[in-house]
Amino acid sequence: MAKMTVRFGQLAKPLSTSTIAEGTTLEYFLENRNYEYSSSVRVNGRVVGKTSELHNGDIVTIIESVEGG
């Protein structure tokens, strides 16, 4: 199975690079990093379904809620 590279990050934190197997779903990718799928997860700036397969060069980000006043 071919390997691909995706980048992962959170708001205000640097992106990290991960090598994953072709066919890896967003849900599997997140679970292996101890995150759950939610509406705050984006792939290339878009909300996608958790069963979406990631592609070489994708950027996965988590936009956490900002609270305070």
Helices and strands as residue ranges (DSSP letters): E 3-10, E 16-21, H 26-31, E 41-43, E 59-62
